[in-house]
């Protein structure tokens, strides 16, 4: 007969059992009381966190957009600031901080949003893009007087006169002069025949027909083109499986807003055509792609440099191009060159050339005067002779003297090499085109170093599709070029300290990006090889 346990041993056994159940998650009663509550609280926490993450992007964009619009409203009339350019650059830096934060929010968290939140974010991007421009459009231009020449050319055409025939100061046009537009044209521009190509002239005429001699109407037109660009970029992104909200990189960029809505620069028009070309290319409409590229080129000539980004090697012959050992061997190989002569490229080139030729027909009566400005422009802007406009050349000359002609030959050869490399590359999607556009536009800007900030917005549409911190920095830092107003004696060059603050960080950042991307590609290739093994 077994001996019953003593009282002390019973307590010890109960204590051991209690400890064991506690280690396993507590007693049954304890688990019944506390576990459901803990799980419920945890589930509610997860749900709340998910809701916050999904609504974070539109909420953040609303707050940042409101702050940005308020800042634009506060600084809308730059003429009232006694600090002149210092006040503008300070205002720009404030807007830039809000812009960069909003862009980071979109790039970092937008993919976690719900369908409704994404549509709300898209609507907010467009809403505040329009609001910022609406605030600046009625204000007097402060940073540039170019808009007055645009309006004057439209006025001349509306009177039935070819804008390439006479300079504004010519007595033949004396009857068109008024008290608001003509006196505000830059005195040097009054001695120049119009430097603007036919599509720009067509835009000038169209706005002159709608609202003659109105600065506000012209700037509203440029803002309209900006918003068209935003919508087209969103369509390109959506078609490519990329979040359309990333168009905020263009829509809220303070340089784009100030140069379009406040200064009324014609760059807004060719940016819209470039976005249309991206849209056509993403829809595999190669023949259609050449038309907006031709139109963009005839707003300002340098968008033609982007054409190689839209061309590419035949995907059906990818192996033949990929097996070349180096970029140089691809370029010099006749077999490889044959691979880029295919119907897609030929369709783009044919429509591009046809568009350019047709656009010049209405202005043929001017004859060679259509290009009269080129010689004077090249000399005035320092493209030749001393080469004063080239920051890279000026920097190298501190170490060793290089003739301007030698620099021009080397720069042209490098730019041709970059363009040919882009033509050889196979473009699988619109991201490849955007990266090519950034490389071509950025190379041109770094080699020629224009002293006008609005030239650098050429980079911005491509950044929406292929973000790059280095090129984004260049587009933002270009605002510092307005400081050349304080150093008029260096025209048309850029002071060494100013150029260094813009171009050196850009080059350093781009080199770091290249090293980083090369490392990633190497790691990916190792992973693929290991997987195959």
Secondary structure in CASP SS format (residue, H / E / C, confidence):
PFRMAT SS
TARGET T0000
AUTHOR 0000-0000-0000
METHOD secondary structure of the structure
MODEL  1
X C 1.00
X C 1.00
X C 1.00
X C 1.00
X C 1.00
X C 1.00
X H 1.00
X H 1.00
X H 1.00
X H 1.00
X H 1.00
X H 1.00
X H 1.00
X H 1.00
X H 1.00
X H 1.00
X H 1.00
X H 1.00
X H 1.00
X H 1.00
X H 1.00
X H 1.00
X H 1.00
X C 1.00
X C 1.00
X C 1.00
X C 1.00
X H 1.00
X H 1.00
X H 1.00
X H 1.00
X H 1.00
X H 1.00
X H 1.00
X H 1.00
X H 1.00
X H 1.00
X H 1.00
X H 1.00
X H 1.00
X H 1.00
X H 1.00
X H 1.00
X H 1.00
X H 1.00
X H 1.00
X H 1.00
X H 1.00
X H 1.00
X H 1.00
X H 1.00
X H 1.00
X H 1.00
X H 1.00
X H 1.00
X H 1.00
X H 1.00
X H 1.00
X H 1.00
X H 1.00
X H 1.00
X H 1.00
X H 1.00
X H 1.00
X H 1.00
X H 1.00
X H 1.00
X H 1.00
X H 1.00
X H 1.00
X H 1.00
X H 1.00
X H 1.00
X H 1.00
X C 1.00
X C 1.00
X C 1.00
X H 1.00
X H 1.00
X H 1.00
X C 1.00
X C 1.00
X C 1.00
X C 1.00
X H 1.00
X H 1.00
X H 1.00
X H 1.00
X H 1.00
X H 1.00
X H 1.00
X H 1.00
X H 1.00
X H 1.00
X H 1.00
X H 1.00
X H 1.00
X H 1.00
X H 1.00
X H 1.00
X H 1.00
X H 1.00
X H 1.00
X H 1.00
X H 1.00
X H 1.00
X H 1.00
X H 1.00
X H 1.00
X H 1.00
X H 1.00
X H 1.00
X C 1.00
X C 1.00
X H 1.00
X H 1.00
X H 1.00
X H 1.00
X H 1.00
X H 1.00
X H 1.00
X H 1.00
X H 1.00
X H 1.00
X H 1.00
X H 1.00
X H 1.00
X H 1.00
X H 1.00
X H 1.00
X H 1.00
X H 1.00
X H 1.00
X H 1.00
X H 1.00
X H 1.00
X H 1.00
X C 1.00
X C 1.00
X C 1.00
X C 1.00
X C 1.00
X C 1.00
X C 1.00
X C 1.00
X H 1.00
X H 1.00
X H 1.00
X H 1.00
X H 1.00
X H 1.00
X H 1.00
X H 1.00
X H 1.00
X H 1.00
X H 1.00
X H 1.00
X H 1.00
X C 1.00
X C 1.00
X C 1.00
X C 1.00
X C 1.00
X C 1.00
X C 1.00
X C 1.00
X C 1.00
X C 1.00
X C 1.00
X C 1.00
X H 1.00
X H 1.00
X H 1.00
X H 1.00
X H 1.00
X H 1.00
X C 1.00
X C 1.00
X C 1.00
X C 1.00
X C 1.00
X H 1.00
X H 1.00
X H 1.00
X C 1.00
X C 1.00
X C 1.00
X C 1.00
X H 1.00
X H 1.00
X H 1.00
X C 1.00
X C 1.00
X C 1.00
X C 1.00
X C 1.00
X C 1.00
X H 1.00
X H 1.00
X H 1.00
X H 1.00
X H 1.00
X H 1.00
X H 1.00
X H 1.00
X H 1.00
X H 1.00
X H 1.00
X H 1.00
X H 1.00
X C 1.00
X C 1.00
X C 1.00
X C 1.00
X H 1.00
X H 1.00
X H 1.00
X H 1.00
X H 1.00
X H 1.00
X H 1.00
X H 1.00
X H 1.00
X H 1.00
X H 1.00
X H 1.00
X H 1.00
X H 1.00
X H 1.00
X H 1.00
X H 1.00
X H 1.00
X H 1.00
X H 1.00
X H 1.00
X H 1.00
X H 1.00
X H 1.00
X H 1.00
X C 1.00
X C 1.00
X C 1.00
X C 1.00
X H 1.00
X H 1.00
X H 1.00
X H 1.00
X H 1.00
X H 1.00
X H 1.00
X H 1.00
X C 1.00
X C 1.00
X H 1.00
X H 1.00
X H 1.00
X H 1.00
X H 1.00
X H 1.00
X H 1.00
X H 1.00
X H 1.00
X C 1.00
X C 1.00
X C 1.00
X C 1.00
X H 1.00
X H 1.00
X H 1.00
X H 1.00
X H 1.00
X H 1.00
X H 1.00
X H 1.00
X H 1.00
X H 1.00
X H 1.00
X H 1.00
X H 1.00
X H 1.00
X H 1.00
X H 1.00
X C 1.00
X C 1.00
X C 1.00
X H 1.00
X H 1.00
X H 1.00
X H 1.00
X H 1.00
X H 1.00
X H 1.00
X H 1.00
X H 1.00
X H 1.00
X H 1.00
X H 1.00
X C 1.00
X C 1.00
X C 1.00
X H 1.00
X H 1.00
X H 1.00
X H 1.00
X H 1.00
X H 1.00
X H 1.00
X H 1.00
X H 1.00
X H 1.00
X C 1.00
X C 1.00
X C 1.00
X C 1.00
X H 1.00
X H 1.00
X H 1.00
X H 1.00
X H 1.00
X H 1.00
X H 1.00
X H 1.00
X C 1.00
X C 1.00
X C 1.00
X C 1.00
X H 1.00
X H 1.00
X H 1.00
X H 1.00
X H 1.00
X H 1.00
X C 1.00
X H 1.00
X H 1.00
X H 1.00
X H 1.00
X H 1.00
X H 1.00
X C 1.00
X C 1.00
X C 1.00
X H 1.00
X H 1.00
X H 1.00
X H 1.00
X H 1.00
X H 1.00
X H 1.00
X H 1.00
X H 1.00
X H 1.00
X H 1.00
X H 1.00
X H 1.00
X H 1.00
X H 1.00
X H 1.00
X H 1.00
X H 1.00
X H 1.00
X H 1.00
X H 1.00
X H 1.00
X H 1.00
X H 1.00
X H 1.00
X H 1.00
X H 1.00
X H 1.00
X H 1.00
X C 1.00
X H 1.00
X H 1.00
X H 1.00
X H 1.00
X H 1.00
X H 1.00
X H 1.00
X H 1.00
X C 1.00
X C 1.00
X C 1.00
X C 1.00
X C 1.00
X C 1.00
X C 1.00
X C 1.00
X C 1.00
X C 1.00
X H 1.00
X H 1.00
X H 1.00
X H 1.00
X H 1.00
X H 1.00
X H 1.00
X C 1.00
X C 1.00
X C 1.00
X C 1.00
X C 1.00
X C 1.00
X H 1.00
X H 1.00
X H 1.00
X H 1.00
X H 1.00
X H 1.00
X H 1.00
X H 1.00
X H 1.00
X H 1.00
X H 1.00
X H 1.00
X H 1.00
X H 1.00
X H 1.00
X H 1.00
X H 1.00
X H 1.00
X H 1.00
X H 1.00
X H 1.00
X C 1.00
X C 1.00
X C 1.00
X C 1.00
X C 1.00
X H 1.00
X H 1.00
X H 1.00
X H 1.00
X H 1.00
X H 1.00
X H 1.00
X H 1.00
X H 1.00
X H 1.00
X H 1.00
X H 1.00
X H 1.00
X H 1.00
X H 1.00
X H 1.00
X H 1.00
X H 1.00
X H 1.00
X C 1.00
X C 1.00
X C 1.00
X C 1.00
X H 1.00
X H 1.00
X H 1.00
X H 1.00
X H 1.00
X H 1.00
X H 1.00
X H 1.00
X H 1.00
X H 1.00
X H 1.00
X H 1.00
X H 1.00
X C 1.00
X C 1.00
X C 1.00
X H 1.00
X H 1.00
X H 1.00
X H 1.00
X H 1.00
X H 1.00
X H 1.00
X H 1.00
X H 1.00
X H 1.00
X H 1.00
X H 1.00
X H 1.00
X H 1.00
X H 1.00
X H 1.00
X H 1.00
X H 1.00
X C 1.00
X H 1.00
X H 1.00
X H 1.00
X C 1.00
X C 1.00
X C 1.00
X C 1.00
X C 1.00
X H 1.00
X H 1.00
X H 1.00
X H 1.00
X H 1.00
X H 1.00
X H 1.00
X H 1.00
X H 1.00
X H 1.00
X H 1.00
X H 1.00
X H 1.00
X H 1.00
X H 1.00
X H 1.00
X H 1.00
X H 1.00
X H 1.00
X H 1.00
X H 1.00
X H 1.00
X H 1.00
X H 1.00
X H 1.00
X H 1.00
X H 1.00
X H 1.00
X H 1.00
X H 1.00
X H 1.00
X H 1.00
X H 1.00
X H 1.00
X H 1.00
X H 1.00
X H 1.00
X C 1.00
END
